Amino acid sequence: MAGHHEEHSSHAHGEHSHSDRFYWLVAGVLAVVTALEVGLFIVNEQHLIAKWLEVTLLLILSTIKGAAVVMFFMHLKGDAGIFKFVFLVPLAFATTLLLSFMVLFSGHVGIAG
Amino acid sequence: MSESSMTRPHAATAHHTSLGVDNRKLGVWAFIGSETLFFATLITTYFVFAPVNRVRPDFQDPREFLDIELTTVLASILLASSLTMVLALSASRRGDRRWFTTWLLATVGLGLAFIGGQVYEFNHLYHEGLTLSSSLFGTTFFVLTGFHGTHVAIGVIWLLSVFFKVRAYPDSPENAMDVEIAGLYWHFVDLVWVAIFVLVYLI
């Protein structure tokens, strides 16, 4: 009975909980990635690398940050599949929306009259 | 066996759906999914109107107005608040009231610091001549970041209400779930700023 209760409690709290030390480690990685983003922006004010490369690197770094927040702080990694479904499907749709409009209207100046 | 201990398991399962998950948590994840689309629409609008802004007579250059130093501090504050939030959840699950209180109130404090920083930024931009109606950049920028700031303010109110509700027994299944779903919302607000920081301020 006690074992069943512990099993239920573990499921209710998420079997994917981590130690506090792990959360500090994730936060440290997020801080480093943020520093890299800002460093890249400041350094490339001298136009040392191509703009498309800077944008690509910034998007990769921010994706790493976002994924870490979702997987470890929001505990989506290892959580029930239905939670992933109701978040990742809108996220995929939102990304498609953004990319589609960028393709359609990038450089287009007539939309607002 | 006391009455309270007999009713506790029932209370713990009262919110479970036929999917085997807590319906409140499922609702918050669905809400976060809809919020993802909401902010994606605002970010898309910002980018669609950016080239239009450049050719209009009231053109205002984002690079002349946006302060990367202040925004980096704001981004760091929100990232730190995500850490304190997850530490508050961890403390609540193990029944550590002292650290639960410390980390949750630290999260609230960092949220208030972010709002204060954004108010400072908006006030500074206003005096520089960037307003909601001064240009397309001003309109899309203030609508996007203003809605985000509003979400932070709502998050602070939500966290405070959860704190006063659960502070006596933060480790009960009901209360721990309250902390968890408030935390989900708070991390999402941080997640949106991760996107805004790069897409609006750095690119």
Interface residues (C-beta under 8 A of the other chain):
Chain A: H5 H8 S9 A12 H13 G14 S17 D20 Y23 W24 V26 A27 L30 A31 T34 E37 V38 F41 I42 V55 L58 L59 L61 S62 K65 G66 V69 V70 F72 F73 M74 A80 I82 F83 V86 F87 V89 P90 L91 F93 A94 T95 L97 L98 F101 M102 F105 S106 G107 H108 V109 I111 A112
Chain B: P9 A12 L19 G20 V21 D22 K25 L26 W29 A30 I32 G33 S34 T36 L37 F39 A40 T41 I43 T44 F47 V48 F49 P51 V52 R54 V55 I68 T72 A75 S76 L79 A80 S82 L83 M85 V86 L87 S90 R93 L136 P173 A176 M177 E180 G183 L184 H187 F188 D190 L191 V194 A195 F197 V198 L202 I203
